[in-house]
Amino acid sequence: MEKWATRYGRSRVQFLMVCVDSAGVAAGFGRMFSLKNVVNCWIPSRGYMPKGFGQLGCSGFIISDKNGCFVSRKTKAYLQYGDAAFADVEAKLSKCCSVELPSNESVEDLTLDVLSPNWKLPSVGVQSMDKEHQECEEALSILLERLTVPSLVTVMEMLTHHFQQEESLMKASSFGRPGEQFSPFASHVKDHERILDIGCVELSRLHAQEEPNKSFMTMTCSLVGGNGNTS
């Protein structure tokens, strides 16, 4: 989002990150993602929660035009559509708001290359989770080098265990407001389920000796490294 905000320019498109937790969490995300051109804000109380429609940002963006009229209640979610989700946001900004990226920009320019050997998993501030994230990263690195049934099975088993541990830790600490509307915990669990579902599909492809989908590894790395920051 910060890259979008920088390249579109704040005078053309205003990107807002609205935290539904607390000012402290909003400030933490601002530091974590070095937000400078994104408006980083939070709701002052639960009474300000959205009514009628809405979802957490990982499930799609809400877009309004310059008059404040909604042109999209929910864009495509990254964990369902991969890079097509970014293209969907840009297409809606172009069609509904007449705003284009500079001609030399592309979705690829805006996407963090989590498959790059220079990419490092950020710390989530919990030692046990950092250790598991590191183990997942090592297993994914092996998978990238040798995309085989055994290597994918290893990754799937490791992720299943990690997701269970992470969800238990989040629930025990009441992190992400389990059971509430717009719960980060519920959204995170749904992301875990999507990743494992995609992994099962890719395992079936490998068993059938079909061409695997690279987006599985990209989205898995994004979840473990990016969404893992909510651990």
Long-range contacts (C-beta under 8 A, 24 or more apart in sequence): 1-33, 1-38, 1-57, 2-33, 2-34, 2-35, 2-36, 2-37, 2-38, 3-109, 3-110, 4-89, 4-110, 5-37, 5-38, 6-36, 6-37, 7-101, 7-102, 7-105, 7-109, 7-110, 8-93, 8-99, 8-101, 10-37, 12-99, 13-93, 13-97, 13-99, 14-39, 15-39, 16-41, 17-41, 17-57, 18-42, 18-43, 19-43, 20-49, 20-56, 20-182, 20-184, 21-177, 21-184, 29-229, 32-122, 32-229, 49-181, 49-182, 50-182, 54-182, 55-182, 55-187, 56-182, 56-184, 56-187, 58-187, 58-191, 58-227, 59-187, 59-190, 60-85, 61-89, 63-89, 63-92, 63-93, 63-96, 63-97, 65-96, 65-97, 66-97, 71-96, 71-97, 72-96, 78-219, 78-222, 79-191, 79-194, 79-195, 79-219, 79-222, 79-223, 80-194, 82-215, 82-218, 82-219, 83-107, 83-108, 83-111, 83-215, 86-110, 86-111, 112-222, 112-226, 114-218, 114-221, 114-222, 114-225, 114-226, 115-144, 115-217, 115-218, 115-221, 119-221, 119-225, 121-224, 121-225, 121-228, 122-225, 122-228, 122-229, 124-228, 124-229, 124-230, 124-231, 126-169, 126-231, 128-165, 128-169, 129-165, 129-166, 129-169, 129-228, 129-231, 132-162, 132-165, 132-166, 133-162, 133-224, 133-225, 133-228, 135-162, 136-162, 136-224, 137-221, 137-224, 137-225, 140-217, 140-220, 140-221, 140-224, 143-217, 144-217, 147-206, 147-212, 148-206, 149-203, 149-206, 149-207, 152-199, 152-202, 152-203, 152-206, 153-203, 155-199, 155-220, 156-196, 156-199, 156-200, 156-203, 159-192, 159-195, 159-196, 159-199, 159-220, 159-224, 160-196, 162-224, 163-192, 163-195, 163-196, 166-192, 166-228, 166-231, 167-192, 169-231, 170-231, 175-230, 176-230, 184-230, 188-227, 188-230, 191-223, 191-227, 192-223, 195-219, 195-220, 195-223
